[in-house]
Structure formats: C-alpha cells, structure tokens
Amino acid sequence: MLFMPQLKSLHAREVLDSRGNPTIEVVATSTASASAMVPSGASTGSHEALELRDGDAKRYGGKGVKKAVSHVNNIIQKKLCGMEINHQRALDAALMELDGTANKSKLGANAILGVSLACAKLAAIEMGAHFFEYLHSISAHSSKASSNYLLPVPMMNIINGGAHANSGLEFQEMMIVPAGAPNFHEAIRMGAEIFHTLKKILAEKGLPTTVGDEGGFAPRLPSHEAALDLIMEAIQKAHYQAGRDVFLALDCASNEFYKNGHYELTIGGKKKKVDAAALAAYYEKLIKKYPIFSIEDGCAEDDWEGWVYHTKKLGRKIQLVGDDLFVTNGERLARGVEEKVGNAILIKLNQIGTLTETMDVIEQAKEAGYKSIVSHRSGETEDTSIAHLSVGLETGQIKTGSLSRTDRVAKYNELLRIEEFLGSNARFAGNNSHL
C-alpha cells in the first residue's frame, strides 16, 4: 500500500479578494505544504452554504473573516491533524461532522472549503501529481486511468451588468463562447481578439471602456439588445463568424430583478413587469435573433413553476443553467431532475463547502444527463483550483470571467499550462461537440 503522510498542521490567514474584501487562505502541511484561497460572490443564492463574516463594522465594514481564520487554526486543526492527507472523503466528512449544520454556518463554508482544497492540493503534491490528475484519480471515473483529458470550452464574460457593474442592464453577464476553435489555446486567442475589438468599438462610440468585477466592459446601454449588437459587431470585425466560430451565452441572474412575484427588466429599451411566460417569450426572441446557446438563471431561485415552463419552452433549443436555483446542492439538483427543470448546473465550490460534495454533485449531474459548468465567483483570487477541477472532472465548460484582470486570466493561463503539459493527450470540448 502506498504510504501517504499525515496532516501535520493547518494555518489560515485573512487575505484580500479581487474586490479588496477579506477572504481566507489556508495552508496545509505534511512533509510538503499547499495553500488554497476561497472566493466570494456578490450575486448569491439564498440556499448557498454560509460564508462566515465577522460583522464587526470597525474592520472592513463588517466583512472581516477572523472568526473563520480562528476556526481553522484552532477547532479544525485539532480535529484533522494526524489524518492521512490522501483520504479526501474522510477529511471532508470530518469537517462536516465538526460543523454539524446543513449550511456550514457554525464554522463557515469559507473556512471549511479552504481546508478541503488545501488538503487536496497537498495530497496531489505528495503523490507527485498535478492537481487535475489527483482530482481525476479520486473521482467516480478513477478506474478510467487515462492521460487523455478534456479541456473545457471557455465562457467569457465581456459585457457586465446586474450586481457586477453599473451598466444599467439587468442581465449580469453577456458572454462569448469560442466553441468553434480547434483547441483551447486558439479559443483563448479568439476570445482575446474579440475582447480587444469590442474595446475599440466602445471607444469609437464614445462609450467607457472601464471594466466590471469580472473583467468585462460595463458601458451604460439602453437595452440588452444594444449590448448583444455590440458583441456581434466585435465578433464580425475580429474576422470570426457568430454561430459557427463563436456563440453567445447569458447569465440573467434573474433573482436580482424578481420582485413580488414578477420580473422587472428592460425589454426593447423599456422597463417592464412580466411573468415567467412573457420572460420566456423574450428569451425566445433573443435566441432567434442571436446565436445564444446557453441561458443561466433565466428564472429566480424559487420560481420552480417558472423554471418548469421555461424548460418546456426552451430546454430542447438551448442549455438552461441553474446557478442560484441549484447552488451546487445535490438535494436541489435532485428536485430539478425530478421536476424536469433546466438541463445544466453551474458548479461553484463555495456554494456547498467541500471538494467531495462538489465532486458528488458533478457526478450526480452526469448521471442525470445534465451538463456541468465549473465557475468562478465575482470576488475572486489568484487561486487556480477551478481550472484543475474542470479538467480533472472533465466538465467540458468553464466560466472564469473576461480577458482582463489577473484574477480571471490566472485560470486561463493555468489551463494553457495544462494543455501544453498534456500535449497530444489534450482534447478540446469545442468544435460544437460538447454544446
């Protein structure tokens, strides 16, 4: 039996995320050491695991994470030290038992996830493996030993709205998806060229080229159609063909504009109050006009009736992604499968709190025939764990933001390194095969 060292120590510290807010970093040590940083969301679903904040208005406006840091350095360290670091499921089970709540509210999902990820990264180092290789080895498909891995199609957020920018648009993300590229590095090149072409177009029109939380541009525009028209123009002027080389995707984040049982948003340049049926009709109109292949959170998190209707109307035409709806939670995904709601799930590690639970939800989605899209958060860090998760679990799609801001580009760069390392063993999920 392969000997694996025991966990000797855990050390957490308060660091800053991409918005300048505190978050937690955890260092796990055996004979080596590894660290992990935990992201934070702005547009969060109410069913997510709890991100523990201090609430002390005198520090960081109440957003400090000293309590979470203390939980790692004291309570969690005492429990986990001495355990073998390659037993990820046992480590995560111990964390969940120690917390004892359904939403990680005692210790904080941020404290728990930091430990879970740091221990997994440490196990990879001790095995002499890349993190994505280790993740694959402990996945449900670990018996499928292969050096042939799937590189994800990037979903690149180039115009920001909603809670991520002051653009006046309700939709939170308008993305380009270079699925027609022959490989991952060409997909990155295509995205970067379109991004810079869009910047030139905005400048020529006298629109600001400042960026939002996820690195996309945030010009004030009269309608979502105006934003999509700009993206289509950028694709064409960058010498690509929309609907063949590059597709579009939306994260509507409709929780943010769902009020008192109806949706309040700009349609055709006018603010309107609509029900789920009228909203679906609007989405259908956009799908006919633009090469949109994916809509995320088209309905609010608890509008199950609306989700059922949208899936019946649109589910055979496009990818319908549940983010706030499913919150990387197996119970909510099971309900969605039973009620035939959506056909894809967004995967965010900090929504559920441990690596094991995240991997189980991805496997659950695969068994149900749902696509999985590994995703960043709007408050990111330089941690590149999600790049490895997308490859190790072969999800086929990844959201990590735009083509600016190091917190976003770090993930793309890590995927480029992984692609180079794999060489001819790197398969790309594009060429429209995975969409």
C-alpha positions in Angstrom: 0.0 0.0 0.0 1.3 3.4 -0.9 2.3 5.3 2.2 0.9 8.8 2.5 1.9 11.3 5.1 -0.3 12.6 7.8 -1.5 16.2 8.0 0.8 18.0 10.4 -0.6 21.5 10.6 -3.2 23.9 9.2 -2.7 27.6 9.1 -5.2 30.2 8.0 -4.8 33.9 7.3 -7.0 36.8 6.2 -6.1 38.0 2.7 -7.9 40.1 0.1 -10.0 39.0 -2.9 -10.3 40.8 -6.3 -12.7 43.4 -4.9 -10.4 44.3 -2.0 -12.6 42.4 0.5 -11.2 40.0 3.1 -11.2 36.3 2.4 -9.4 33.3 3.8 -6.3 31.5 2.7 -5.4 28.1 4.2 -2.0 26.4 4.2 -1.9 22.7 4.8 1.4 21.0 5.8 2.7 17.4 5.9 6.2 16.7 4.5 5.3 19.4 2.0 2.8 22.3 2.0 0.0 23.6 -0.2 -2.4 26.5 0.0 -5.9 27.4 -1.2 -7.8 30.7 -1.3 -11.6 31.0 -1.2 -13.6 33.3 -3.5 -16.8 35.2 -2.6 -19.9 36.0 -4.6 -21.9 39.3 -4.9 -25.0 37.8 -6.5 -25.5 34.9 -4.2 -28.4 32.5 -3.9 -30.2 32.3 -0.5 -29.7 28.5 -0.5 -25.9 28.7 -0.6 -23.7 27.5 2.3 -22.9 30.3 4.7 -19.8 32.4 4.1 -18.8 33.4 7.7 -18.1 37.1 8.2 -17.2 38.8 11.4 -19.9 41.5 11.4 -17.5 44.0 13.1 -18.2 47.3 11.5 -14.9 48.7 12.7 -13.0 46.2 10.4 -13.5 46.0 6.7 -17.1 47.3 7.1 -18.0 44.1 8.9 -16.7 41.8 6.2 -13.6 40.5 8.1 -13.1 36.8 8.3 -11.1 36.5 11.6 -13.7 34.1 13.0 -13.3 31.7 10.1 -9.5 32.0 10.4 -9.7 31.2 14.1 -11.9 28.2 13.4 -9.2 26.7 11.1 -6.3 27.5 13.3 -8.0 26.1 16.4 -11.1 23.9 16.1 -10.4 22.3 12.6 -6.7 21.9 13.1 -7.2 20.0 16.3 -9.7 17.6 14.6 -7.9 16.9 11.4 -4.2 16.8 12.3 -2.9 13.2 12.2 -5.3 12.1 9.4 -3.7 10.8 6.2 -3.9 13.6 3.6 -4.9 11.4 0.7 -8.2 10.4 2.3 -10.2 13.3 0.9 -13.6 11.9 1.6 -12.7 11.1 5.2 -11.2 14.6 5.7 -14.3 16.3 4.3 -16.6 14.0 6.3 -14.7 15.1 9.5 -15.2 18.7 8.5 -18.9 18.3 8.0 -19.3 16.4 11.3 -17.3 19.0 13.1 -19.6 21.8 11.8 -22.8 19.8 12.2 -25.1 22.2 10.3 -26.8 21.8 6.9 -25.3 25.1 5.5 -21.9 25.1 7.2 -23.0 28.0 9.4 -21.1 27.0 12.6 -17.5 27.0 11.2 -18.3 28.8 7.9 -18.2 27.4 4.4 -15.2 29.6 3.7 -13.2 28.0 6.5 -14.3 24.5 5.5 -13.6 24.9 1.8 -10.2 26.5 2.4 -9.2 23.4 4.4 -10.8 20.9 2.0 -9.0 22.4 -1.0 -5.6 22.9 0.7 -5.6 19.3 1.8 -6.4 18.0 -1.7 -3.7 20.1 -3.2 -1.3 18.8 -0.6 -2.2 15.2 -1.4 -1.5 15.9 -5.1 1.9 17.2 -4.3 2.7 14.2 -2.1 1.7 11.9 -4.9 3.9 13.9 -7.4 0.8 14.6 -9.5 -0.8 17.7 -11.0 -3.9 18.7 -9.1 -6.1 17.9 -12.1 -4.6 14.4 -12.2 -5.2 13.9 -8.5 -8.8 15.0 -8.8 -9.3 12.6 -11.6 -7.8 9.8 -9.5 -10.3 10.3 -6.7 -13.3 10.9 -9.0 -16.0 8.4 -9.8 -14.2 7.6 -13.0 -10.8 6.9 -11.3 -10.8 3.4 -12.8 -10.6 5.0 -16.2 -6.9 5.7 -16.0 -6.1 7.9 -18.9 -3.6 10.6 -19.9 -6.2 11.9 -22.3 -8.1 14.8 -20.7 -10.8 17.1 -21.8 -10.1 20.8 -21.9 -13.2 23.0 -21.3 -14.8 25.5 -23.6 -14.4 28.9 -22.0 -17.5 31.1 -21.4 -16.0 34.6 -21.5 -17.9 37.4 -19.9 -17.2 40.5 -21.9 -20.1 42.8 -21.0 -21.1 43.1 -17.3 -24.4 44.1 -15.8 -26.6 43.4 -12.9 -24.9 43.3 -9.5 -21.4 43.2 -11.1 -21.4 46.6 -12.8 -23.2 49.9 -13.0 -24.2 49.5 -16.6 -27.9 49.8 -16.2 -28.5 46.3 -17.6 -30.3 43.7 -15.6 -28.6 40.7 -17.2 -25.4 40.1 -15.2 -23.2 38.5 -17.9 -23.1 38.6 -21.6 -20.5 36.0 -22.8 -18.8 34.9 -25.9 -18.1 31.1 -26.3 -15.5 30.3 -28.9 -16.6 26.7 -29.2 -15.6 26.6 -32.9 -11.9 26.7 -32.1 -9.8 23.7 -32.8 -8.2 23.7 -29.4 -8.1 25.5 -26.1 -5.3 28.0 -26.8 -6.9 29.0 -30.1 -10.2 29.6 -28.2 -8.3 31.9 -25.8 -6.8 33.8 -28.8 -10.2 34.2 -30.4 -11.7 35.5 -27.2 -8.9 37.9 -26.5 -9.1 39.3 -30.1 -12.9 39.8 -29.8 -12.4 41.4 -26.4 -9.9 44.0 -27.7 -12.0 44.6 -30.8 -15.0 45.3 -28.6 -12.9 47.8 -26.6 -12.0 49.7 -29.8 -15.7 49.8 -30.9 -16.8 51.1 -27.5 -14.0 53.8 -27.6 -15.1 54.8 -31.2 -18.7 55.2 -30.0 -17.6 57.4 -27.0 -18.6 54.7 -24.5 -16.4 53.9 -21.4 -14.0 51.0 -21.5 -13.8 50.5 -17.8 -14.5 47.0 -16.6 -16.8 45.4 -14.0 -16.0 42.9 -11.3 -15.4 40.0 -13.7 -13.3 42.0 -16.2 -16.0 42.7 -18.8 -16.8 46.1 -20.1 -19.7 48.0 -18.4 -20.9 50.7 -20.8 -24.3 52.2 -20.0 -26.6 51.0 -22.7 -30.3 51.4 -23.4 -31.1 47.6 -23.8 -29.7 44.1 -23.7 -30.1 44.0 -27.5 -27.8 47.0 -27.8 -25.2 45.1 -25.8 -25.6 42.0 -27.9 -25.4 44.0 -31.1 -22.0 45.4 -29.9 -20.8 41.9 -29.2 -21.9 40.7 -32.6 -20.1 43.6 -34.3 -17.0 42.8 -32.4 -17.1 39.2 -33.5 -17.5 40.2 -37.1 -14.8 42.9 -37.0 -12.4 40.4 -35.4 -13.0 38.2 -38.5 -15.0 35.4 -36.9 -18.4 34.1 -37.7 -21.1 34.2 -35.0 -22.9 30.9 -34.8 -20.0 29.0 -36.3 -16.8 30.1 -34.6 -18.3 31.9 -31.6 -21.6 31.6 -29.8 -23.2 33.7 -27.1 -24.3 32.9 -23.6 -26.2 34.9 -21.0 -26.2 34.9 -17.2 -29.5 36.7 -16.5 -29.2 36.3 -12.7 -32.9 36.9 -12.5 -33.0 36.7 -8.7 -31.8 40.3 -8.9 -34.9 41.5 -10.8 -37.5 39.2 -9.4 -39.8 41.3 -7.2 -43.2 40.5 -5.7 -43.9 37.5 -8.0 -42.9 39.1 -11.2 -39.8 40.1 -13.2 -38.8 43.8 -13.7 -36.4 44.3 -16.5 -35.7 46.3 -19.6 -37.3 44.8 -22.7 -36.8 46.7 -26.0 -35.5 49.7 -24.2 -38.5 50.0 -21.8 -38.8 48.9 -18.2 -41.5 46.3 -17.9 -43.0 44.0 -15.3 -43.6 40.5 -16.8 -44.4 37.0 -15.6 -42.4 33.8 -16.4 -44.2 33.2 -19.6 -43.6 36.6 -21.0 -40.0 36.4 -19.9 -39.6 33.1 -21.8 -41.1 34.7 -24.9 -38.4 37.5 -24.6 -35.6 34.9 -24.3 -37.0 33.1 -27.3 -37.0 36.3 -29.3 -33.3 36.8 -28.4 -32.4 33.2 -29.3 -34.0 33.7 -32.7 -32.0 36.9 -33.3 -28.6 36.0 -31.8 -26.6 32.7 -31.7 -27.3 32.2 -28.0 -26.7 28.6 -26.9 -26.9 29.0 -23.1 -29.0 30.9 -20.6 -28.2 30.8 -16.9 -30.7 31.6 -14.1 -33.4 32.6 -16.5 -35.9 32.3 -13.7 -35.5 33.1 -10.0 -34.1 30.5 -7.5 -37.5 29.6 -6.0 -39.7 30.1 -9.1 -40.0 26.4 -9.8 -43.2 26.8 -11.8 -41.4 29.4 -14.0 -38.4 27.0 -14.4 -40.7 24.2 -15.5 -42.4 26.4 -18.1 -39.0 27.7 -19.4 -37.6 24.2 -19.7 -40.6 23.0 -21.7 -40.4 26.1 -24.0 -36.6 26.4 -24.4 -34.9 23.3 -23.0 -34.7 21.5 -26.3 -33.3 24.5 -28.0 -30.6 25.7 -25.6 -28.7 25.0 -22.5 -30.6 26.1 -19.4 -28.2 26.5 -16.4 -29.2 26.6 -12.8 -26.9 28.6 -10.5 -28.9 30.2 -7.7 -31.5 27.5 -8.5 -29.2 24.5 -7.7 -26.3 26.2 -5.7 -24.2 23.1 -6.2 -26.5 21.2 -3.9 -27.4 17.6 -4.5 -30.9 17.8 -2.9 -31.9 20.8 -5.1 -30.5 19.2 -8.2 -32.4 16.0 -7.4 -35.6 18.1 -7.3 -34.7 19.7 -10.5 -34.2 16.4 -12.3 -37.4 15.1 -10.9 -39.4 18.1 -12.0 -37.6 18.3 -15.3 -36.1 21.7 -14.6 -33.1 23.0 -16.6 -30.6 20.8 -18.3 -27.3 22.1 -16.8 -25.8 23.1 -13.4 -23.3 25.7 -12.5 -20.6 24.4 -10.2 -19.2 26.7 -7.5 -17.1 25.1 -4.8 -18.0 27.7 -2.1 -21.7 27.2 -2.6 -21.6 23.8 -0.9 -18.3 24.0 1.0 -16.2 20.8 0.4 -14.5 19.3 -2.5 -16.1 15.9 -2.0 -19.6 17.3 -2.1 -18.8 19.3 -5.2 -17.5 16.2 -7.0 -20.5 14.2 -6.0 -22.9 16.9 -7.5 -20.9 16.8 -10.7 -21.3 13.0 -10.9 -25.0 13.3 -10.0 -25.5 15.7 -12.8 -23.7 13.5 -15.3 -25.9 10.5 -14.3 -29.0 12.7 -14.9 -27.8 13.8 -18.3 -27.2 17.4 -17.1 -24.2 19.5 -18.2 -21.8 20.9 -15.6 -20.1 24.3 -15.9 -17.3 25.0 -13.4 -17.5 28.6 -12.3 -15.6 31.4 -10.6 -17.2 34.0 -8.3 -17.3 37.8 -8.8 -14.9 38.2 -5.8 -12.0 36.0 -7.0 -8.4 35.3 -6.0 -5.3 34.2 -7.8 -6.1 30.6 -6.8 -6.5 28.4 -10.0 -8.3 25.4 -8.4 -11.3 25.7 -10.7 -9.1 25.3 -13.8 -7.9 21.9 -12.5 -11.4 20.9 -11.4 -12.8 21.5 -14.9 -10.1 19.3 -16.4 -9.9 16.6 -13.7 -13.7 16.1 -13.7 -14.0 16.7 -17.5 -16.9 19.1 -17.2 -16.4 20.5 -20.7 -17.2 24.1 -19.9 -15.8 26.7 -17.6 -16.7 30.3 -16.6 -13.9 32.3 -15.2 -14.6 35.8 -16.5 -13.3 38.1 -19.1 -10.0 38.6 -20.8 -8.7 41.1 -18.3 -7.9 41.2 -14.6 -5.3 38.8 -13.3 -7.8 37.1 -11.0 -9.7 36.0 -14.2 -6.7 35.5 -16.6 -4.9 33.3 -14.0 -7.3 30.5 -14.7 -7.0 30.8 -18.4 -3.2 30.8 -18.1 -3.3 27.7 -15.9 -5.4 25.9 -18.5 -2.9 26.9 -21.1 -0.2 25.3 -19.0 -2.2 22.1 -18.5 -2.9 21.9 -22.3 0.8 22.3 -23.0 1.7 19.6 -20.4 -0.8 17.2 -21.9 0.3 17.9 -25.5 -1.5 15.5 -27.9 -3.4 14.0 -25.0 -5.4 17.2 -24.6 -8.8 17.0 -26.1 -10.9 20.2 -26.5 -14.6 20.2 -25.7 -15.3 22.6 -28.5 -15.9 22.1 -32.2 -19.5 22.2 -31.2 -19.3 18.6 -30.0 -20.0 19.4 -26.3 -22.6 22.0 -26.8 
